Amino acid sequence: MTLALILSAIAMTLIVGVRYLLASGAFALATKARHPNLYAGLDPQIRREIWWSLASAAIYGVPAGIVAWGWQNRGWTQIYADVQAWPLWYWPVSVLLYLIAHDTWFYWTHRWMHRPAVFKAAHAVHHASRPPTAWAAMAFHPIEAVTGAVVIPLLVFLIPIHIGALGLVLTIMTVMGVTNHMGWEIFPRFLWQGHLGGWLITASHHQRHHEQYGCNYGLYFRFWDRLCGTDRGLGDFGRAHAQAARRASGAGRPAADQRRAGQPTGHRDRPAPLGQGHDPAVPDRRPG
Protein backbone atom coordinates (compact mmCIF):
# COMPACT_ATOMS: atom_id res chain seq x y z
CA MET A 1 0.00 0.00 0.00
CA THR A 2 2.74 2.46 0.95
CA LEU A 3 4.67 1.75 -2.24
CA ALA A 4 1.51 2.10 -4.31
CA LEU A 5 0.78 5.49 -2.73
CA ILE A 6 4.33 6.67 -3.41
CA LEU A 7 4.17 5.51 -7.03
CA SER A 8 0.79 7.20 -7.47
CA ALA A 9 2.15 10.46 -6.05
CA ILE A 10 5.18 10.27 -8.37
CA ALA A 11 2.94 9.58 -11.36
CA MET A 12 0.68 12.54 -10.55
CA THR A 13 3.72 14.77 -10.04
CA LEU A 14 4.91 13.86 -13.53
CA ILE A 15 1.44 14.47 -14.96
CA VAL A 16 1.16 17.89 -13.29
CA GLY A 17 4.67 18.82 -14.39
CA VAL A 18 4.15 17.76 -18.00
CA ARG A 19 0.75 19.50 -18.07
CA TYR A 20 2.41 22.70 -16.88
CA LEU A 21 5.23 22.48 -19.43
CA LEU A 22 2.86 21.78 -22.31
CA ALA A 23 0.34 24.49 -21.40
CA SER A 24 2.86 27.18 -20.52
CA GLY A 25 5.05 26.24 -23.47
CA ALA A 26 2.14 26.43 -25.90
CA PHE A 27 1.01 29.84 -24.69
CA ALA A 28 4.61 31.09 -24.57
CA LEU A 29 4.91 30.13 -28.25
CA ALA A 30 1.63 31.92 -28.96
CA THR A 31 3.03 34.97 -27.19
CA LYS A 32 6.20 34.87 -29.28
CA ALA A 33 4.11 34.68 -32.44
CA ARG A 34 1.77 37.52 -31.43
CA HIS A 35 4.19 39.77 -29.49
CA PRO A 36 7.72 38.65 -30.45
CA ASN A 37 9.59 40.91 -28.00
CA LEU A 38 7.25 40.71 -25.01
CA TYR A 39 9.52 38.37 -23.05
CA ALA A 40 12.78 39.84 -24.38
CA GLY A 41 15.48 39.98 -21.73
CA LEU A 42 13.52 37.83 -19.29
CA ASP A 43 15.37 34.53 -19.74
CA PRO A 44 16.74 34.45 -16.15
CA GLN A 45 13.27 35.21 -14.79
CA ILE A 46 11.68 32.53 -16.97
CA ARG A 47 14.19 29.93 -15.79
CA ARG A 48 13.32 30.85 -12.21
CA GLU A 49 9.58 30.61 -12.99
CA ILE A 50 10.03 27.14 -14.47
CA TRP A 51 12.10 25.98 -11.48
CA TRP A 52 9.53 27.14 -8.93
CA SER A 53 6.66 25.77 -11.03
CA LEU A 54 8.19 22.30 -11.29
CA ALA A 55 8.82 22.35 -7.53
CA SER A 56 5.16 23.24 -7.08
CA ALA A 57 4.20 20.35 -9.37
CA ALA A 58 5.76 17.95 -6.86
CA ILE A 59 3.69 19.50 -4.07
CA TYR A 60 0.50 19.34 -6.15
CA GLY A 61 1.24 15.76 -7.11
CA VAL A 62 1.30 14.33 -3.57
CA PRO A 63 -2.34 14.93 -2.51
CA ALA A 64 -3.51 14.30 -6.08
CA GLY A 65 -1.71 10.96 -6.13
CA ILE A 66 -3.12 9.90 -2.77
CA VAL A 67 -6.65 10.79 -3.83
CA ALA A 68 -6.27 9.05 -7.21
CA TRP A 69 -5.07 5.87 -5.52
CA GLY A 70 -7.87 6.00 -2.96
CA TRP A 71 -10.50 6.51 -5.65
CA GLN A 72 -9.29 3.60 -7.75
CA ASN A 73 -8.50 1.13 -4.96
CA ARG A 74 -10.67 2.05 -1.99
CA GLY A 75 -13.66 3.85 -3.45
CA TRP A 76 -12.75 7.07 -1.69
CA THR A 77 -14.10 10.39 -2.96
CA GLN A 78 -17.30 11.39 -4.71
CA ILE A 79 -15.81 10.97 -8.19
CA TYR A 80 -17.96 8.78 -10.42
CA ALA A 81 -17.25 7.22 -13.83
CA ASP A 82 -20.77 6.20 -14.87
CA VAL A 83 -22.26 9.26 -16.55
CA GLN A 84 -25.75 7.97 -15.74
CA ALA A 85 -25.07 7.84 -12.01
CA TRP A 86 -26.32 11.43 -11.77
CA PRO A 87 -28.74 13.36 -14.01
CA LEU A 88 -27.06 14.80 -17.10
CA TRP A 89 -27.92 18.35 -16.05
CA TYR A 90 -25.72 17.88 -13.00
CA TRP A 91 -22.59 17.41 -15.15
CA PRO A 92 -22.20 21.13 -16.07
CA VAL A 93 -23.57 22.18 -12.67
CA SER A 94 -20.81 20.23 -10.91
CA VAL A 95 -18.18 22.00 -13.04
CA LEU A 96 -19.62 25.37 -12.03
CA LEU A 97 -19.77 24.35 -8.35
CA TYR A 98 -16.11 23.36 -8.40
CA LEU A 99 -15.07 26.57 -10.12
CA ILE A 100 -17.02 28.70 -7.64
CA ALA A 101 -15.64 26.77 -4.66
CA HIS A 102 -12.09 26.95 -6.01
CA ASP A 103 -12.44 30.65 -6.77
CA THR A 104 -13.70 31.30 -3.23
CA TRP A 105 -10.80 29.40 -1.69
CA PHE A 106 -8.33 31.16 -3.96
CA TYR A 107 -9.69 34.64 -3.25
CA TRP A 108 -9.42 34.36 0.54
CA THR A 109 -6.09 32.52 0.62
CA HIS A 110 -4.75 35.03 -1.90
CA ARG A 111 -5.78 37.94 0.31
CA TRP A 112 -4.08 36.21 3.23
CA MET A 113 -0.95 35.86 1.09
CA HIS A 114 -0.87 39.63 0.79
CA ARG A 115 -0.58 40.18 4.54
CA PRO A 116 2.89 41.72 4.87
CA ALA A 117 4.52 38.89 6.85
CA VAL A 118 3.06 36.15 4.64
CA PHE A 119 3.88 38.07 1.49
CA LYS A 120 7.51 38.45 2.52
CA ALA A 121 7.81 34.79 3.54
CA ALA A 122 6.02 33.20 0.59
CA HIS A 123 4.00 35.18 -1.94
CA ALA A 124 6.93 37.42 -2.94
CA VAL A 125 8.22 34.45 -4.95
CA HIS A 126 5.27 34.76 -7.30
CA HIS A 127 5.38 38.55 -7.49
CA ALA A 128 9.11 38.48 -8.23
CA SER A 129 8.03 38.01 -11.85
CA ARG A 130 7.88 41.55 -13.16
CA PRO A 131 6.23 41.30 -15.56
CA PRO A 132 4.81 37.77 -15.19
CA THR A 133 5.01 35.49 -18.20
CA ALA A 134 3.16 32.39 -19.38
CA TRP A 135 5.71 30.37 -17.38
CA ALA A 136 4.71 32.00 -14.06
CA ALA A 137 1.42 30.13 -13.62
CA MET A 138 2.75 27.80 -10.90
CA ALA A 139 5.76 29.81 -9.73
CA PHE A 140 4.92 29.53 -6.03
CA HIS A 141 6.78 29.25 -2.75
CA PRO A 142 6.03 25.83 -1.16
CA ILE A 143 3.72 27.47 1.42
CA GLU A 144 1.60 28.95 -1.34
CA ALA A 145 1.77 25.75 -3.38
CA VAL A 146 0.29 23.79 -0.46
CA THR A 147 -2.70 26.15 -0.25
CA GLY A 148 -3.37 25.54 -3.93
CA ALA A 149 -2.63 21.83 -3.93
CA VAL A 150 -5.22 20.79 -1.35
CA VAL A 151 -8.37 22.45 -2.66
CA ILE A 152 -9.42 20.08 -5.49
CA PRO A 153 -8.43 16.94 -3.51
CA LEU A 154 -10.66 18.19 -0.69
CA LEU A 155 -13.56 19.06 -2.98
CA VAL A 156 -13.73 15.55 -4.48
CA PHE A 157 -14.66 14.24 -1.02
CA LEU A 158 -17.47 16.79 -0.69
CA ILE A 159 -19.06 17.38 -4.10
CA PRO A 160 -19.90 14.54 -6.53
CA ILE A 161 -18.32 14.98 -9.95
CA HIS A 162 -17.92 12.86 -13.08
CA ILE A 163 -14.33 12.06 -13.97
CA GLY A 164 -14.75 13.88 -17.30
CA ALA A 165 -16.13 16.97 -15.57
CA LEU A 166 -13.18 16.89 -13.19
CA GLY A 167 -10.86 16.79 -16.19
CA LEU A 168 -12.60 19.88 -17.56
CA VAL A 169 -12.17 21.69 -14.22
CA LEU A 170 -8.45 20.90 -14.22
CA THR A 171 -8.16 22.06 -17.84
CA ILE A 172 -9.86 25.37 -17.07
CA MET A 173 -7.66 25.79 -13.99
CA THR A 174 -4.52 25.20 -16.06
CA VAL A 175 -5.50 27.41 -19.00
CA MET A 176 -6.63 30.33 -16.83
CA GLY A 177 -3.55 30.08 -14.63
CA VAL A 178 -1.35 30.45 -17.70
CA THR A 179 -3.34 32.98 -19.73
CA ASN A 180 -3.91 35.27 -16.74
CA HIS A 181 -0.15 35.80 -16.51
CA MET A 182 1.06 35.94 -20.09
CA GLY A 183 0.83 39.71 -20.55
CA TRP A 184 -1.82 40.06 -23.26
CA GLU A 185 -5.41 39.09 -23.98
CA ILE A 186 -5.89 35.91 -25.97
CA PHE A 187 -9.67 35.86 -25.50
CA PRO A 188 -12.17 37.76 -27.69
CA ARG A 189 -12.83 41.35 -26.65
CA PHE A 190 -16.50 40.67 -25.83
CA LEU A 191 -15.43 38.17 -23.17
CA TRP A 192 -13.42 40.67 -21.14
CA GLN A 193 -14.90 44.06 -22.09
CA GLY A 194 -18.56 43.15 -22.49
CA HIS A 195 -21.15 42.22 -19.88
CA LEU A 196 -19.45 38.89 -19.20
CA GLY A 197 -16.22 40.74 -18.53
CA GLY A 198 -17.82 42.33 -15.50
CA TRP A 199 -17.90 38.91 -13.87
CA LEU A 200 -15.14 36.84 -15.48
CA ILE A 201 -11.41 37.16 -14.88
CA THR A 202 -8.96 37.16 -17.75
CA ALA A 203 -5.44 38.53 -18.20
CA SER A 204 -6.57 42.19 -18.21
CA HIS A 205 -8.09 41.88 -14.74
CA HIS A 206 -5.17 39.95 -13.25
CA GLN A 207 -2.69 42.35 -14.85
CA ARG A 208 -3.92 45.07 -12.51
CA HIS A 209 -3.23 42.81 -9.53
CA HIS A 210 0.39 42.52 -10.60
CA GLU A 211 0.51 46.29 -11.11
CA GLN A 212 -1.07 47.38 -7.82
CA TYR A 213 -0.88 44.25 -5.61
CA GLY A 214 -3.69 45.17 -3.17
CA CYS A 215 -6.63 44.41 -5.48
CA ASN A 216 -8.13 41.93 -7.96
CA TYR A 217 -7.51 38.76 -5.95
CA GLY A 218 -9.89 36.39 -7.75
CA LEU A 219 -9.08 33.50 -10.08
CA TYR A 220 -12.09 32.85 -12.33
CA PHE A 221 -14.83 35.25 -11.24
CA ARG A 222 -14.98 38.84 -10.04
CA PHE A 223 -17.87 38.51 -7.58
CA TRP A 224 -15.72 38.24 -4.44
CA ASP A 225 -13.63 41.23 -5.50
CA ARG A 226 -16.79 43.21 -6.19
CA LEU A 227 -18.48 42.18 -2.94
CA CYS A 228 -15.40 42.97 -0.86
CA GLY A 229 -14.43 46.22 -2.56
CA THR A 230 -11.16 44.90 -3.96
CA ASP A 231 -12.07 45.07 -7.65
CA ARG A 232 -10.10 47.79 -9.42
CA GLY A 233 -11.12 47.04 -12.97
CA LEU A 234 -8.87 46.10 -15.84
CA GLY A 235 -5.15 46.67 -16.10
CA ASP A 236 -3.24 48.21 -18.97
CA PHE A 237 -0.75 46.18 -20.97
CA GLY A 238 0.74 49.31 -22.50
CA ARG A 239 3.34 49.78 -19.76
CA ALA A 240 4.45 46.14 -19.87
CA HIS A 241 4.72 46.23 -23.65
CA ALA A 242 6.70 49.50 -23.52
CA GLN A 243 9.08 47.95 -20.99
CA ALA A 244 9.45 44.94 -23.28
CA ALA A 245 10.38 47.23 -26.16
CA ARG A 246 13.04 48.89 -24.00
CA ARG A 247 14.43 45.52 -22.94
CA ALA A 248 14.57 44.41 -26.56
CA SER A 249 16.59 47.52 -27.37
CA GLY A 250 18.92 46.89 -24.42
CA ALA A 251 17.62 49.77 -22.29
CA GLY A 252 15.45 47.79 -19.86
CA ARG A 253 16.22 47.05 -16.20
CA PRO A 254 14.32 43.81 -15.40
CA ALA A 255 16.74 42.76 -12.65
CA ALA A 256 16.05 45.91 -10.61
CA ASP A 257 12.31 45.43 -10.99
CA GLN A 258 12.56 41.84 -9.82
CA ARG A 259 14.68 42.77 -6.78
CA ARG A 260 12.05 45.31 -5.74
CA ALA A 261 9.32 42.71 -6.11
CA GLY A 262 10.91 40.65 -3.35
CA GLN A 263 10.06 43.30 -0.77
CA PRO A 264 6.81 43.15 1.27
CA THR A 265 4.00 45.29 -0.06
CA GLY A 266 3.17 46.97 3.24
CA HIS A 267 -0.52 46.51 2.45
CA ARG A 268 -2.67 45.48 5.37
CA ASP A 269 -5.29 43.74 3.31
CA ARG A 270 -6.50 46.97 1.73
CA PRO A 271 -6.94 47.54 -2.00
CA ALA A 272 -4.78 50.16 -3.66
CA PRO A 273 -6.71 53.31 -4.66
CA LEU A 274 -8.04 53.24 -8.19
CA GLY A 275 -5.44 54.45 -10.64
CA GLN A 276 -2.61 54.41 -8.11
CA GLY A 277 -0.07 51.62 -8.31
CA HIS A 278 1.98 50.63 -5.29
CA ASP A 279 5.68 50.10 -5.60
CA PRO A 280 6.50 47.22 -3.20
CA ALA A 281 9.82 48.84 -2.42
CA VAL A 282 8.03 51.80 -0.81
CA PRO A 283 6.41 51.03 2.59
CA ASP A 284 2.75 51.86 2.96
CA ARG A 285 2.50 54.81 5.36
CA ARG A 286 -1.22 54.61 5.97
CA PRO A 287 -2.19 54.06 9.61
CA GLY A 288 -3.64 50.87 11.00
Residue pairs with C-beta under 8 A, 6 or more apart in sequence:
4 69
4 73
5 65
5 66
5 69
8 65
8 66
8 68
8 69
9 61
9 62
9 64
9 65
9 66
10 61
10 65
11 61
11 65
11 68
12 60
12 61
12 62
12 64
12 65
12 68
13 57
13 58
13 60
13 61
13 62
13 65
14 61
15 61
16 57
16 60
16 61
16 64
17 54
17 57
17 58
17 61
19 170
19 174
20 53
20 54
20 57
20 137
20 138
20 174
21 50
23 137
23 174
23 175
23 178
24 50
24 53
24 134
24 135
24 137
24 178
27 134
27 178
27 179
27 182
27 186
28 39
28 133
28 134
28 135
28 182
30 182
30 186
31 38
31 39
31 133
31 134
31 182
31 183
31 184
32 38
32 39
34 184
35 183
35 184
35 241
35 244
37 244
37 245
37 247
37 248
38 183
38 184
38 240
38 241
38 244
39 46
39 133
39 183
39 244
40 244
40 247
40 248
40 252
41 244
41 247
41 248
41 252
41 254
42 133
42 247
42 254
44 255
45 128
45 129
45 130
45 133
45 254
45 258
46 133
46 135
48 128
48 129
48 139
49 129
49 132
49 133
49 135
49 136
49 139
50 135
52 125
52 138
52 139
52 140
52 141
53 135
53 136
53 137
53 138
53 139
53 140
55 142
55 145
56 138
56 139
56 140
56 142
56 145
56 148
56 149
57 138
59 142
59 145
59 146
59 149
60 138
60 145
60 148
60 149
62 149
63 149
63 150
63 153
64 149
64 152
64 153
66 153
67 76
67 77
67 153
67 156
70 76
70 77
71 77
71 79
71 156
76 157
77 156
77 157
78 156
78 157
78 158
78 159
78 160
78 161
79 156
79 160
79 161
79 162
79 163
79 166
80 86
80 160
80 161
80 162
80 163
81 162
81 163
83 91
83 162
83 164
85 162
86 94
86 160
86 162
90 160
91 162
91 164
91 165
92 165
94 159
94 160
94 161
94 162
94 165
95 161
95 165
95 168
95 169
95 172
97 159
98 152
98 155
98 159
98 161
98 165
98 166
98 169
99 169
99 172
99 220
99 221
100 221
101 151
101 155
101 159
102 151
102 152
102 155
102 169
102 173
102 219
102 220
103 218
103 219
103 220
103 221
103 224
104 224
105 151
106 148
106 151
106 217
106 218
106 219
107 217
107 218
107 219
107 224
107 225
108 224
109 147
109 148
110 217
110 218
110 219
111 217
111 230
111 269
112 118
113 119
113 122
113 123
113 144
113 147
114 123
114 213
114 214
114 217
114 265
114 267
114 269
115 268
115 269
116 264
116 265
116 266
116 267
116 268
117 264
118 143
119 127
119 264
119 265
119 267
120 263
120 264
121 141
121 143
122 140
122 141
122 142
122 143
122 144
123 141
123 144
124 141
124 261
124 262
124 263
124 264
125 139
125 140
125 141
125 144
126 136
126 139
126 140
126 141
126 144
127 210
127 213
127 261
127 280
128 258
128 261
128 262
129 136
129 139
129 181
129 210
129 258
129 261
130 210
130 254
130 257
130 258
130 260
130 261
131 183
131 210
131 240
131 243
131 244
132 181
132 182
132 183
132 210
133 181
133 182
133 183
134 178
134 179
134 181
134 182
134 183
136 181
137 174
137 177
137 178
137 180
137 181
138 145
138 177
140 148
152 166
152 169
152 170
152 173
155 161
156 166
161 169
172 220
176 201
176 202
176 219
176 220
179 186
179 187
179 202
179 203
180 201
180 202
180 203
180 205
180 206
180 219
181 203
181 206
181 210
182 203
183 203
183 207
183 237
183 240
183 241
183 244
184 203
184 237
184 241
185 192
185 202
185 203
185 204
185 237
186 203
187 202
187 203
190 196
190 197
191 197
191 200
191 202
192 200
192 202
192 203
192 204
192 205
192 234
193 234
197 234
198 222
199 221
199 222
199 223
200 220
200 221
200 222
201 216
201 218
201 219
201 220
201 221
201 222
203 237
204 234
204 235
204 237
205 216
205 218
205 222
205 233
205 234
205 235
206 216
206 235
207 234
207 235
207 236
207 237
207 240
208 215
208 216
208 232
208 233
208 234
208 235
209 215
209 216
209 217
209 235
210 235
211 235
211 236
211 239
211 277
212 232
212 271
212 272
212 276
212 277
212 278
213 265
213 267
213 272
213 278
213 280
214 230
214 265
214 267
214 269
214 270
214 271
214 272
214 278
215 225
215 230
215 231
215 232
215 271
215 272
216 225
216 230
216 231
216 232
216 235
217 224
217 225
217 230
218 224
218 225
222 231
224 230
225 231
229 271
230 271
232 271
232 272
232 274
233 274
243 252
243 254
244 252
246 252
247 254
260 279
260 280
260 281
261 280
263 280
263 281
264 280
265 278
265 280
265 284
266 278
266 280
266 282
266 283
266 284
267 278
267 284
268 284
268 286
268 288
270 286
272 278
278 284
